Amino acid sequence: MHKHLGVNRLFQLNAVNHLFTKVGDSSIFEYVGQVQAQLPESEGPIRVLWNVVNTQVYDYPDEVQSDAGQTFFEGATTQVLVNKYERNTEARKACIAHYGGPTCQICDFNFFDKYGSEGEGLIHVHHLKPLASIGETYQVNPTEDLIPVCPNCHAMLHRKNPPYLPKEIGAMLLKTCLDN
């Protein structure tokens, strides 16, 4: 096996990994699916043949899929390498101030109104153009590039890639209210 412990984990028996690829200079990664690796051909650089075992996209990629009737286990530790994009605290504050406070601009939810002082100031700020798609440092405009949204609406915005527009999520809410 390989000298690097993280690489060895990729090849453990029945290890299922999530594979993302990108083509050329694109900054966008595409989800291929869950894969299992065949044994590597050499020590380094290693060449791996991946067997795709599932192409379904899960809402919660850290969940382990299993068959009904099995014993269930959770809590295994996996080391993950991700890109973290810096956000500017002052831009966040300016965005919230511009919109009149920490109220969701899609559904009008305000944590303070529902939970009192424990919810004061709590709100997500959504980037209308995803930082990952920009791929570099840029000058953010807090009133044009950002919008305060509650965690539920934020999760709904990101249910597809590229994300829904806030007005699309608002239309879904309106349709649901009219249908009920």
matplotlib code that plots the C-alpha trace (Angstrom):
import matplotlib.pyplot as plt

x = [0.0, 0.9, 3.0, 0.3, -2.4, -5.1, -4.4, -4.6, -8.2, -9.3, -8.4, -9.8, -12.1, -15.7, -14.6, -17.0, -15.7, -17.3, -15.6, -15.7, -14.0, -13.2, -12.2, -9.3, -9.1, -12.7, -13.2, -16.4, -16.3, -18.9, -20.1, -19.5, -21.0, -19.9, -16.9, -14.8, -11.1, -9.5, -6.0, -3.5, -1.0, 2.1, 3.4, 3.8, 2.5, -0.4, -2.9, -6.4, -9.3, -12.6, -15.7, -18.8, -21.2, -23.9, -24.5, -27.4, -26.9, -27.6, -28.9, -26.4, -23.2, -21.8, -24.6, -23.7, -26.2, -27.2, -29.9, -32.9, -32.7, -29.0, -27.2, -26.4, -23.1, -22.1, -19.3, -16.3, -13.8, -12.8, -10.3, -11.7, -9.8, -12.1, -11.7, -12.7, -13.7, -13.1, -16.1, -15.9, -17.6, -18.1, -19.7, -22.1, -23.0, -23.5, -25.7, -27.9, -28.1, -29.1, -32.0, -33.2, -31.9, -31.6, -34.9, -35.0, -35.7, -37.4, -39.9, -39.7, -38.5, -36.8, -35.2, -35.6, -39.4, -39.7, -37.1, -36.5, -33.0, -31.5, -32.3, -31.2, -29.0, -29.1, -29.3, -27.4, -26.1, -26.3, -23.9, -26.0, -23.1, -21.4, -17.9, -16.7, -17.8, -15.8, -12.6, -10.6, -10.6, -13.0, -14.5, -18.0, -20.8, -22.9, -26.1, -25.9, -24.0, -25.4, -28.9, -29.9, -31.8, -32.9, -31.2, -34.2, -34.4, -30.6, -30.7, -33.5, -31.4, -28.6, -30.8, -29.4, -26.3, -26.2, -28.4, -32.0, -32.6, -34.2, -37.3, -37.6, -37.7, -40.2, -42.4, -42.3, -43.4, -46.2, -47.4, -47.5, -49.5, -52.0, -52.3, -53.2]
y = [0.0, 3.7, 5.5, 8.2, 7.1, 9.3, 7.5, 4.1, 4.9, 5.4, 1.7, 0.0, -2.9, -1.6, 2.0, 4.3, 7.7, 10.7, 11.6, 15.2, 16.1, 19.3, 19.7, 22.0, 25.4, 25.4, 26.3, 24.2, 20.7, 18.2, 15.4, 12.0, 9.8, 7.3, 5.3, 2.4, 2.2, -0.8, -1.4, 1.3, 0.3, 1.8, 3.6, 7.0, 8.7, 6.4, 5.6, 4.5, 3.0, 4.1, 1.9, 4.1, 2.5, 5.2, 8.4, 9.6, 13.1, 13.1, 16.2, 15.3, 13.9, 13.0, 10.4, 6.8, 4.9, 1.4, -1.2, -1.6, -4.2, -3.7, -2.6, 1.1, 2.7, 6.4, 8.5, 7.2, 9.9, 10.8, 13.5, 15.8, 18.4, 21.3, 24.9, 27.5, 30.9, 33.9, 36.1, 39.7, 40.5, 44.1, 43.2, 41.0, 43.8, 46.3, 43.8, 43.2, 47.0, 47.7, 45.3, 46.7, 44.0, 40.3, 39.3, 36.7, 38.5, 35.5, 34.4, 37.3, 35.1, 36.8, 34.8, 37.5, 37.6, 33.8, 33.1, 36.3, 37.4, 34.0, 34.6, 38.2, 38.9, 35.4, 35.2, 33.7, 35.9, 34.4, 35.2, 35.7, 34.6, 31.6, 32.3, 28.9, 30.0, 33.2, 31.3, 34.3, 37.2, 39.9, 43.2, 42.3, 44.8, 44.1, 45.6, 43.9, 40.7, 39.6, 39.0, 38.0, 34.7, 32.3, 28.9, 27.1, 29.4, 29.3, 25.5, 25.7, 28.1, 25.5, 22.6, 22.8, 24.0, 26.8, 27.9, 29.0, 32.7, 34.2, 35.1, 31.4, 30.3, 33.1, 31.8, 28.3, 29.6, 31.7, 28.7, 26.5, 29.1, 29.5, 25.8, 25.3]
z = [0.0, -0.2, 2.4, 3.0, 5.4, 3.7, 0.4, 2.0, 3.2, -0.4, -1.1, 2.0, 1.3, 0.6, 1.1, -0.8, -1.8, -3.5, -6.7, -8.2, -11.4, -13.3, -16.9, -18.0, -16.3, -15.1, -11.5, -11.4, -10.0, -11.3, -9.0, -10.6, -7.8, -5.2, -6.3, -5.1, -6.1, -7.6, -6.3, -7.5, -10.2, -8.6, -5.5, -7.0, -8.9, -8.4, -11.1, -9.9, -11.8, -10.1, -10.2, -10.0, -7.6, -7.3, -9.2, -7.0, -5.4, -1.7, 0.2, 3.0, 1.5, 4.9, 5.4, 4.8, 2.7, 3.9, 3.3, 5.6, 8.3, 8.9, 12.0, 11.8, 12.7, 12.8, 14.0, 12.0, 11.4, 7.9, 6.9, 4.2, 2.2, 1.2, -0.1, 2.4, 1.0, 3.2, 3.9, 5.0, 8.3, 7.4, 4.1, 6.0, 8.4, 5.6, 3.8, 6.8, 7.5, 3.9, 4.1, 7.5, 9.8, 10.2, 8.5, 5.7, 2.4, 1.0, 3.8, 6.2, 9.1, 12.0, 14.7, 17.4, 16.7, 17.1, 19.8, 21.7, 22.7, 22.0, 18.3, 18.1, 15.1, 13.7, 9.9, 7.0, 4.2, 0.7, -2.1, -5.2, -7.3, -5.5, -4.4, -5.7, -9.2, -9.0, -8.1, -7.0, -4.6, -5.7, -4.4, -3.0, -3.1, 0.0, -1.4, -4.9, -4.3, -0.9, 0.6, 4.2, 4.3, 7.0, 7.1, 5.6, 2.6, 2.3, 2.1, -0.5, -2.6, -2.7, -3.6, -7.2, -8.8, -9.8, -6.9, -7.3, -7.4, -4.3, -6.4, -7.4, -3.8, -3.0, -5.9, -4.5, -1.1, -2.6, -4.7, -1.6, 0.3, -2.5, -2.9, 0.8]

ax = plt.figure().add_subplot(projection="3d")
ax.plot(x, y, z, "-o")
ax.set_aspect("equal")
plt.show()
